[in-house]
């Protein structure tokens, strides 16, 4: 795990308000974050942020256009902030992206390469959006991948289940937070 980083993606106040299903998701994610820090694994937060006036929003991108219509993800807006229960600490990196993947419109690849990171541990909301699109891009960039199944969340439980149980295991190690913590615990 020496060359790994934990990505905490799109766990922003407005997203949590929409997706939180009462399953104690934030508590599991907090355990993963604390465990990563204890093991010396960098925690990198990824947020979706759009500039005021939305200069990066094109009319053909239905997803981003719908986000703008809903009034979500404007940089500086309170709902765009990372949820307080999993907020970054001093020294954590926060990367702002402009699209679905953590790599889209961000400097994430630069940050990872500068730190010699070649393996990613993925968490976030939504499994069918940021986790899926980041996983695909990370595959193309030759990163090793782990997905923390219960530190990902989606508004559609069936889609989440399908991705975690059927699709993701073809390209990544898919494990529960508790099992991952046992693997990374300092000896």
Helices and strands as residue ranges (DSSP letters): E 4-9, H 13-19, H 25-38, E 42-48, H 62-69, G 78-80, G 84-86, E 93-97, H 108-114, E 119-125, I 127-131, H 132-140, E 144-153, H 157-162, I 163-167, G 168-170, E 173-175, H 177-184
